[in-house]
Amino acid sequence: MRLALAILLSLTGVAFAEDATVQAQPSCWLNGKSFSPGATIRAGDSVMICSQTFAWEKTTSDAAGCLLRGDLFGINVVAIEQDRATKNKCQPDGTWVTIEPGK
């Protein structure tokens, strides 16, 4: 049955994809996370942007968010630490600011 199907498909011009390889998408990398061109994130002492050549460059733009323990949080998001007493708020420059409990 398979042979007949293969013959029929070859006669109709349908090709089999024997070796479908997936090409890796180029990205900018930071702490094991990939970012697309145009993404902004705090790295070191400044906000960086992923360039069209997949390299990090300094920018005056706001960060897209803040990294904390490998996760990306949006601007103004409040992250509660495991002790439940410490709350940190993500700032537009990609840094965290500790806020008082209850605020």
C-alpha positions as CSV (number, residue, x, y, z in Angstrom):
1,M,0.0,0.0,0.0
2,R,2.8,2.4,0.9
3,L,4.7,1.6,-2.3
4,A,1.6,2.3,-4.4
5,L,1.0,5.6,-2.5
6,A,4.7,6.6,-3.1
7,I,4.5,5.8,-6.8
8,L,1.2,7.7,-7.1
9,L,2.6,10.7,-5.3
10,S,5.8,10.7,-7.4
11,L,3.9,10.6,-10.6
12,T,1.8,13.6,-9.5
13,G,4.9,15.6,-8.7
14,V,4.5,15.6,-4.9
15,A,7.9,15.5,-3.1
16,F,8.7,14.0,0.2
17,A,10.5,16.2,2.8
18,E,13.1,13.7,3.9
19,D,15.4,16.1,5.8
20,A,13.6,19.1,7.3
21,T,16.2,21.1,9.2
22,V,15.2,23.9,11.4
23,Q,17.5,26.9,11.3
24,A,18.1,28.8,14.6
25,Q,16.7,32.3,14.7
26,P,19.5,34.8,15.5
27,S,18.9,36.6,18.7
28,C,20.6,38.8,21.3
29,W,21.2,36.8,24.5
30,L,21.3,37.9,28.1
31,N,21.3,35.5,31.1
32,G,20.2,32.6,29.0
33,K,17.2,34.5,27.5
34,S,16.9,35.4,23.8
35,F,15.7,38.8,22.7
36,S,14.7,40.0,19.2
37,P,16.0,43.2,17.5
38,G,14.4,46.2,19.1
39,A,14.1,44.7,22.6
40,T,15.3,46.9,25.4
41,I,16.6,45.6,28.7
42,R,18.8,46.7,31.5
43,A,22.3,45.2,31.3
44,G,25.0,46.5,33.6
45,D,24.8,50.2,34.2
46,S,22.5,51.1,31.3
47,V,19.6,50.2,29.2
48,M,20.6,48.2,26.1
49,I,18.8,47.6,22.8
50,C,19.2,44.5,20.7
51,S,20.4,45.8,17.3
52,Q,19.6,44.5,13.8
53,T,23.0,42.8,13.9
54,F,22.0,40.9,17.1
55,A,24.4,42.9,19.3
56,W,23.6,44.8,22.5
57,E,24.0,48.6,22.2
58,K,23.4,51.4,24.7
59,T,20.2,53.3,24.3
60,T,18.3,56.2,25.9
61,S,15.0,54.3,25.5
62,D,13.2,52.8,28.5
63,A,13.7,49.2,29.3
64,A,10.9,46.7,28.3
65,G,11.0,45.4,31.9
66,C,13.1,44.1,34.7
67,L,14.9,40.8,35.0
68,L,14.5,39.0,38.3
69,R,15.7,35.4,38.9
70,G,15.7,34.8,35.1
71,D,12.2,36.1,34.5
72,L,11.1,39.3,32.8
73,F,8.6,41.5,34.6
74,G,6.9,44.5,33.0
75,I,7.4,48.2,34.0
76,N,5.5,49.0,37.3
77,V,5.0,45.4,38.2
78,V,5.4,44.7,41.9
79,A,7.3,41.5,42.7
80,I,6.9,40.1,46.2
81,E,9.9,38.4,47.6
82,Q,9.7,34.9,49.2
83,D,9.8,36.5,52.7
84,R,6.5,38.2,51.8
85,A,7.7,41.3,53.5
86,T,9.8,42.8,50.7
87,K,8.1,44.2,47.6
88,N,10.1,45.5,44.6
89,K,8.7,47.6,41.8
90,C,10.1,47.5,38.3
91,Q,11.2,51.0,37.1
92,P,11.3,52.3,33.4
93,D,15.1,52.2,33.5
94,G,15.0,48.4,34.2
95,T,16.0,48.6,37.9
96,W,14.0,47.5,40.9
97,V,13.0,49.8,43.8
98,T,12.0,48.5,47.1
99,I,8.6,49.9,48.2
100,E,7.1,50.0,51.6
101,P,4.7,47.2,52.6
102,G,1.1,48.1,51.9
103,K,1.9,50.5,49.0
